[in-house]
Amino acid sequence: MDVTLHLAQDPEADALLGRSPLAALIGMLLDQQIPMEWAFTGPATIARRMGTDDLDAHEIVAFEPETFARLLSDKPAVHRYPGSMAKRIQQLCHHLVERYDGDPEAIWRGVDSGQELLRRLQELPGFGKQKAQIFLALLGKQLGVRPTGWREAAGAYGEPDSFRSVADITGPESLARVRAHKQELKAAAKAGKAGKGTKSSGK
């Protein structure tokens, strides 16, 4: 895996995401409750604090949980909730070591179908269906991993020329379009809640 990604909007962090499947998975894991760029810069920050230019599942598993949590908590913190995310990252790496001998690329190497790949991604600690579909779409759209039926398995995130998720970010312009889409969804959700509140108060 050696591609150019633009998820962190930082050359060093994006270079790591493009060459390291584990970095990409960890960035996806971190991508909740914080801005996307912050999440996908996280793997490079972790690698730098570990004193390495790459990430290895075996090395992360070997850390004492408290030590690894401190590594994520040092300022600037890797996430808004560095302690809980440190635990999730180690759980993810445990899974990779136990199931794939620490090789994240084995998740999708030689996989026969999009549905099988989605199933494997959903088995990863911290990956629900939506996160798994987004990562599947990223694999298909930008990393050349395209088993039969991958777009269908990725759901709406697999649609071509859409701007729904990190799978569609290839630079500042597409980042702005994805962000605008997310803001529209939030606004619609708020309007829906407000509408429900008005109906219930009128009863």
C-alpha positions as CSV (number, residue, x, y, z in Angstrom):
1,M,0.0,0.0,0.0
2,D,1.6,3.2,-1.2
3,V,-0.8,5.9,-2.3
4,T,-1.3,9.6,-1.7
5,L,-4.1,10.4,0.7
6,H,-5.3,13.9,1.9
7,L,-7.3,13.0,5.0
8,A,-5.2,14.8,7.6
9,Q,-4.4,17.8,5.3
10,D,-0.8,17.5,6.6
11,P,1.9,16.1,4.3
12,E,3.7,14.0,7.0
13,A,0.5,12.5,8.5
14,D,-1.0,11.9,5.1
15,A,2.2,10.1,3.9
16,L,1.9,7.7,6.8
17,L,-1.8,7.0,6.1
18,G,-0.9,6.3,2.5
19,R,1.8,3.7,3.2
20,S,0.5,2.1,6.4
21,P,-2.7,0.1,6.5
22,L,-2.6,0.2,10.3
23,A,-2.3,4.0,10.4
24,A,-5.4,4.2,8.1
25,L,-7.4,1.9,10.3
26,I,-6.4,3.8,13.5
27,G,-7.3,7.1,11.8
28,M,-10.7,5.7,11.0
29,L,-11.1,4.5,14.5
30,L,-10.3,7.9,15.9
31,D,-12.7,9.6,13.5
32,Q,-15.6,10.3,15.9
33,Q,-16.5,13.3,18.0
34,I,-13.5,15.3,16.7
35,P,-12.7,17.0,13.3
36,M,-11.6,14.6,10.6
37,E,-8.1,16.2,10.2
38,W,-7.4,15.8,13.9
39,A,-8.4,12.2,13.8
40,F,-6.3,11.3,10.8
41,T,-3.3,13.2,12.1
42,G,-3.4,11.0,15.2
43,P,-1.5,8.0,13.8
44,A,1.5,10.2,12.8
45,T,1.4,11.7,16.3
46,I,1.4,8.3,17.9
47,A,4.2,7.0,15.7
48,R,6.3,10.1,16.5
49,R,5.8,9.6,20.2
50,M,6.7,5.9,19.9
51,G,9.9,7.0,18.2
52,T,9.2,5.3,14.9
53,D,8.2,6.3,11.4
54,D,5.6,3.5,11.1
55,L,3.1,1.7,13.3
56,D,3.2,-2.0,14.2
57,A,0.3,-3.8,15.9
58,H,2.7,-6.1,17.9
59,E,4.5,-3.0,19.3
60,I,1.3,-1.3,20.3
61,V,0.0,-4.4,22.0
62,A,3.2,-4.7,24.0
63,F,2.6,-1.3,25.7
64,E,1.3,-1.2,29.2
65,P,-2.2,0.2,28.9
66,E,-1.4,3.1,31.3
67,T,1.8,4.0,29.4
68,F,0.0,3.9,26.0
69,A,-2.9,6.0,27.4
70,R,-0.3,8.6,28.6
71,L,1.2,8.6,25.1
72,L,-2.1,9.6,23.6
73,S,-2.9,12.1,26.5
74,D,0.3,14.2,26.2
75,K,-0.5,17.6,24.8
76,P,-1.6,18.1,22.2
77,A,-3.8,15.1,22.9
78,V,-4.5,12.6,20.1
79,H,-8.2,12.7,20.7
80,R,-10.8,14.4,22.9
81,Y,-11.0,11.2,24.9
82,P,-7.4,9.9,24.7
83,G,-7.8,7.3,27.5
84,S,-10.7,5.5,26.0
85,M,-9.3,5.7,22.5
86,A,-5.9,4.3,23.7
87,K,-7.9,1.3,25.0
88,R,-9.7,0.9,21.7
89,I,-6.5,1.1,19.6
90,Q,-4.9,-1.6,21.7
91,Q,-8.0,-3.7,21.4
92,L,-7.9,-3.2,17.6
93,C,-4.2,-4.2,17.5
94,H,-4.9,-7.3,19.7
95,H,-7.5,-8.4,17.2
96,L,-5.1,-7.9,14.3
97,V,-2.4,-9.9,16.1
98,E,-4.7,-12.7,17.0
99,R,-6.6,-13.0,13.7
100,Y,-4.1,-11.7,11.1
101,D,-0.7,-12.1,12.7
102,G,-0.5,-8.3,13.0
103,D,-0.9,-7.7,9.3
104,P,-3.9,-5.3,8.7
105,E,-3.7,-5.7,4.9
106,A,-4.6,-9.4,5.4
107,I,-8.1,-8.2,6.1
108,W,-8.7,-7.4,2.5
109,R,-5.9,-9.2,0.7
110,G,-7.5,-11.8,-1.6
111,V,-11.0,-11.3,-0.2
112,D,-13.7,-12.5,-2.7
113,S,-16.6,-10.2,-2.1
114,G,-17.6,-6.8,-0.8
115,Q,-19.9,-8.4,1.7
116,E,-17.1,-10.6,3.1
117,L,-14.8,-7.6,3.4
118,L,-17.6,-5.6,5.2
119,R,-18.0,-8.6,7.6
120,R,-14.3,-8.6,8.4
121,L,-14.2,-4.9,9.0
122,Q,-17.3,-5.0,11.2
123,E,-15.5,-7.6,13.4
124,L,-12.8,-5.0,14.2
125,P,-13.1,-3.5,17.7
126,G,-14.6,0.0,17.5
127,F,-15.9,-0.5,14.0
128,G,-19.7,-0.5,13.7
129,K,-21.5,-1.0,10.4
130,Q,-21.3,2.7,9.3
131,K,-17.6,3.0,10.1
132,A,-16.9,-0.3,8.4
133,Q,-18.8,0.9,5.3
134,I,-16.9,4.2,5.2
135,F,-13.6,2.4,5.4
136,L,-14.7,-0.1,2.7
137,A,-15.5,2.8,0.5
138,L,-12.1,4.4,1.2
139,L,-10.4,1.1,0.2
140,G,-12.4,1.0,-3.0
141,K,-12.3,4.6,-4.1
142,Q,-8.7,5.5,-3.1
143,L,-6.7,2.4,-2.3
144,G,-7.6,0.1,-5.2
145,V,-9.2,-2.6,-3.1
146,R,-12.3,-3.5,-5.2
147,P,-13.7,-7.0,-4.6
148,T,-16.9,-7.9,-6.4
149,G,-19.8,-5.9,-5.0
150,W,-17.7,-3.5,-3.0
151,R,-19.8,-0.4,-3.8
152,E,-23.0,-2.2,-2.9
153,A,-21.5,-3.4,0.4
154,A,-20.4,0.1,1.2
155,G,-23.9,1.4,0.8
156,A,-24.4,5.1,0.1
157,Y,-20.7,5.7,0.9
158,G,-19.7,3.6,-2.2
159,E,-21.6,5.7,-4.6
160,P,-19.4,7.4,-7.2
161,D,-19.1,11.2,-7.2
162,S,-20.6,11.5,-3.8
163,F,-19.2,13.6,-1.0
164,R,-20.4,11.8,2.1
165,S,-17.3,10.7,4.0
166,V,-13.6,10.6,4.3
167,A,-13.7,8.1,1.4
168,D,-14.4,11.1,-0.9
169,I,-11.7,13.5,0.4
170,T,-8.9,14.0,-2.1
171,G,-8.0,17.6,-1.3
172,P,-9.3,20.9,0.3
173,E,-12.2,21.3,-2.1
174,S,-13.6,17.8,-1.5
175,L,-13.0,18.2,2.2
176,A,-15.1,21.3,2.2
177,R,-17.9,19.5,0.3
178,V,-17.9,16.6,2.7
179,R,-18.0,18.9,5.7
180,A,-20.9,20.8,4.1
181,H,-22.8,17.5,3.6
182,K,-22.2,16.6,7.3
183,Q,-23.5,20.0,8.4
184,E,-26.6,19.6,6.3
185,L,-27.2,16.2,8.0
186,K,-26.8,17.7,11.4
187,A,-29.1,20.6,10.6
188,A,-31.7,18.2,9.3
189,A,-31.4,16.0,12.4
190,K,-31.8,19.1,14.6
191,A,-34.9,20.2,12.6
192,G,-36.4,16.8,13.0
193,K,-35.9,16.8,16.8
194,A,-37.3,20.3,17.0
195,G,-40.4,19.2,15.0
196,K,-40.9,16.2,17.3
197,G,-40.6,18.4,20.3
198,T,-43.2,20.8,19.0
199,K,-45.7,18.0,18.3
200,S,-45.3,16.4,21.7
201,S,-45.6,19.8,23.5
202,G,-48.8,20.4,21.6
203,K,-50.4,17.2,22.7
